[in-house]
Amino acid sequence: MKIKYFIILLLIFLSSCLKQEYKILSEKKGKYGGTLVLSTSSDPKSFNPIMAKETSTTAITGLIFEGLTETDGVTLKVKPCLAERWEHDESGKVWTFYLRKDVKWQDGEKFTADDVVFTFNRLIYNEKIPTSSRDIFLINGKKIKVEKIDDYTVRFTLPEKFAPFIRLLSQEILPEHLLEERVKKGIFTSSWGVNENVKNIVGTGPFKLKEYRPGEWIILERNPIYWKKDRKGNRLPYLKRIVFLIVADHNMALLKFKIGEIDAISISGQDYSILKPYEEKGNFKIYKLGPSLGSEFLAFNQNLNSPIPKYKIMWFRNLNFRKAVAYSMDKKSMINNVLGGFGFPQYGPLNPSNGLFYNPNIKKYKYDLEKAKYFLKKGGFYWKDGKLYDRNGNLVEFTILTNSNNFERIQIGNIIQDDLRKLGMKVNLLPVEFNTLVTKLTATKDWEAVIIGLTGGIEPHGGKNVWHSKGQLHLWNLGNEKDITEWEREIDRLFEEGARELDIKKRKKIYDRWQEIVCEKLPLIYTVNSMVMYGVRNKFGNLKPTVYGGIFHNIEEIYIK
């Protein structure tokens, strides 16, 4: 009996081992290969991360290029990337970075310190190149000294202490061997555009550009020489390719997800009620991750040199006018009717998801049309036959632009248009193609008002290119130095001070004051903040969704089950 019992146990054990071995083998085999299909609402404007100012570009380049450091999407801590370690002296101003020696560019060339020095000295600090990165890496208007010690060591000498430094070194590094000649010839700003041969666009990241067809798709393929490996020593990434379908209409993208043509999609509150009943049948899951780190707002063009009537610019520079508009924002209606109840009113540049630096004590403009009328009167406006005029008899009429592929912004624009009409204003809402909108905002300056958004982060200094008066995205007042207001100069000072301050409590007080000024002066009039939600097929392993990182922040580890 004992022998028979032992044999039975042995057979059970061997069967269990065989099943476990088969499971391990099948998982290992299943990790590699497969395609992740996503959608993007517009064509990229370029494939040049130094020139990028819009998410249609950075959503792609973020998979191709890397920085010296990166922020963990789950813990939010800074961790090594192209630099394997670093150290600093007692002053906190001299930092030495030791680069990985196993990294190659996607064309097989070695990644070295020359590439890091080139990226900073020849690109970011090149005054002939209009890059937002320069705004971030100027400390009180001074450059960081970047020098090569040897092939795999770089020294950064800061003009003064710079608290966000390590986190901001996620800045993409570009290859010197491919771009130095273009810089010398003065053609870098037009390099790596959408018409570039995809073979010329080379990074160190997990994926490389394979194909781009305007209006149709962008295909990225696995970088076979990528440096990262999993715990068992297998080279990452697991996925064979990523396909971005260019789908301008969100409803069409939603349909493609519903029928299985797209693997993951960002969804709104209105989408939730459509998709939720199909969750089990469609073999997908809806993830609710919390309030978005970004912001949505209405902005007016206050640039005295912009090609719009000067009397309109005077309205927009009138604080009482902006306060009236702020009080006219029916955010409850926006949340219920546009976000399907999955949203939050936003009053300033940060919200609770930003964590430590969020200031809950800012001025909040609650919906109140009577207060709006009070401030219009205080600002010198009057009514005649139900229409609003300025003190010089000009009818208050202006056009709000927004991007045509964002249905939520259009709906919010309709609500704003309706409430401002109650105040006697004639407001025209004009949706335009996104890249056209970006050109108007940053190049021609030919706009009156805009509803748009900004991606957010956990480090306030990352927004310096928006908030500093000389920032590339200081969109409401990209004018001359003499036209900058005193409160804008105070924000300039706060951002410089906040960058130097290493004491976290003191830094918080500095950025608290910045948020207070923004809410007092209203250069941007905030609307509502949406709940971050994604619909994702139940076929991916290693998903670790977070508000900060989204669904695929660890893209190199994602695999198809």
NORVEN-V474631 format. One record per backbone hydrogen bond with DSSP energy under -0.5 kcal/mol. NH is the residue of the N-H (numbers start at 1). CO is the residue of the C=O. Records with the same first field share a line. If there is no record, write none. Layout:
NH = CO, CO
//
This chain:
5 = 1
6 = 2
7 = 3
8 = 4
9 = 5
10 = 6
11 = 7
12 = 8
13 = 9
14 = 10
15 = 11
16 = 12
17 = 13
18 = 14
19 = 15
20 = 16
21 = 17
22 = 18
23 = 19
24 = 20
25 = 21
26 = 22
27 = 23
28 = 24
29 = 25
30 = 26
31 = 27
32 = 28, 29
33 = 238
36 = 241
37 = 35
38 = 36, 243
40 = 245
47 = 192
49 = 47
51 = 48
52 = 48
57 = 54
58 = 54
59 = 55
60 = 57
61 = 57
62 = 58
63 = 60
64 = 61
65 = 61
68 = 169
69 = 169
70 = 79
72 = 70, 77
76 = 72
79 = 70
81 = 68, 83
82 = 67
83 = 68
84 = 82, 98
85 = 98
87 = 96
89 = 94
92 = 89
95 = 93, 156
96 = 87
97 = 154
98 = 85
99 = 97, 152
100 = 82
105 = 109
106 = 203
108 = 105
111 = 103
112 = 110
113 = 151
115 = 112
116 = 112
117 = 113
118 = 114
119 = 115
120 = 116
121 = 117
122 = 117, 118
123 = 118
124 = 119
125 = 120
126 = 123
127 = 125
129 = 126
130 = 128
131 = 129
134 = 131
135 = 131, 132
136 = 132
137 = 133
138 = 135
139 = 137, 142
140 = 138
142 = 139
145 = 157
146 = 144
147 = 145, 155
149 = 150, 153
150 = 153
153 = 150
154 = 97
155 = 147
156 = 95
157 = 145, 155
158 = 93, 156
163 = 499
165 = 162
168 = 164
169 = 165, 166
170 = 167
171 = 168
173 = 66
178 = 175
179 = 175
180 = 176
183 = 179
184 = 180
185 = 181
186 = 183
187 = 182
188 = 182
190 = 187
191 = 188
193 = 190
194 = 45
196 = 193
200 = 197
201 = 198
202 = 200
205 = 64
207 = 63
208 = 221
210 = 219
211 = 219
213 = 217
214 = 212
216 = 213
217 = 213
218 = 244
219 = 211
220 = 218, 242
221 = 208
222 = 240
223 = 206
224 = 222
226 = 223
230 = 234
233 = 230
236 = 228
237 = 556
238 = 556
239 = 558
240 = 34
241 = 34
242 = 220
243 = 36
244 = 218, 242
245 = 38, 243
246 = 216
247 = 40, 245
248 = 246
250 = 248
253 = 249
254 = 250
255 = 251
256 = 252
257 = 253
258 = 254
259 = 255
260 = 257
261 = 256
262 = 256
263 = 37
264 = 37
265 = 535
267 = 533
272 = 268
273 = 269
274 = 270, 271
275 = 271
276 = 272
278 = 275
279 = 276
282 = 278
283 = 280
284 = 279
285 = 536
287 = 285, 534
288 = 286
289 = 287, 532
290 = 532
292 = 530
295 = 454
297 = 452
298 = 525
299 = 450
300 = 523
301 = 448
302 = 300, 476
304 = 302
306 = 303
308 = 306
312 = 309
313 = 309
314 = 310
315 = 311
316 = 312
317 = 313
318 = 315
319 = 317
321 = 318
322 = 318
323 = 319
324 = 320
325 = 321
326 = 322
327 = 323
328 = 324, 325
329 = 326
330 = 328
331 = 329
334 = 330
335 = 331
336 = 332
337 = 333
338 = 334
339 = 334
341 = 335
342 = 339
343 = 341
344 = 529
346 = 527
354 = 351
355 = 352
357 = 354
358 = 355
360 = 358
362 = 359
365 = 363
366 = 364
368 = 327
372 = 368
373 = 369
374 = 370
375 = 371
376 = 372
377 = 373
378 = 374
379 = 375
380 = 377
381 = 376
382 = 389
384 = 387
387 = 384
388 = 424
389 = 382
390 = 394
393 = 390
396 = 388
397 = 395
398 = 426
400 = 428
401 = 399, 449
402 = 430
404 = 432
406 = 403
407 = 405
410 = 406
411 = 407
412 = 408
413 = 409
414 = 410
415 = 411
416 = 412
417 = 413
418 = 414
419 = 415
420 = 416
421 = 417
422 = 418
423 = 419, 420
424 = 421
425 = 420
426 = 396
427 = 425
428 = 398
430 = 400, 428
431 = 429
432 = 402
437 = 433
438 = 434
439 = 435
440 = 436
441 = 437
442 = 438
443 = 439
444 = 439
445 = 439, 440
447 = 445
449 = 399
450 = 299
451 = 401
452 = 297, 450
454 = 295
460 = 458
462 = 459
463 = 460
464 = 461
466 = 463
467 = 463
468 = 464
471 = 468
473 = 465
474 = 471
475 = 473
477 = 474
478 = 475
479 = 477
483 = 480
484 = 481
489 = 485
490 = 486
491 = 487
492 = 488
493 = 489
494 = 490
495 = 491
496 = 492
497 = 493
498 = 494
499 = 495
500 = 496
501 = 497
504 = 502
507 = 503
508 = 504
509 = 505
510 = 506
511 = 507
512 = 508
513 = 509
514 = 510
515 = 511
516 = 512
517 = 513
518 = 514
519 = 515
520 = 516
521 = 517
522 = 518
525 = 298
526 = 524
527 = 296
529 = 344
531 = 342
532 = 290
533 = 267, 531
534 = 287
535 = 265
536 = 285, 534
537 = 263
538 = 283
539 = 537
540 = 537
541 = 559
544 = 551
546 = 550
549 = 73
550 = 546
555 = 552
557 = 554
558 = 554, 555
559 = 541
561 = 539, 559
//
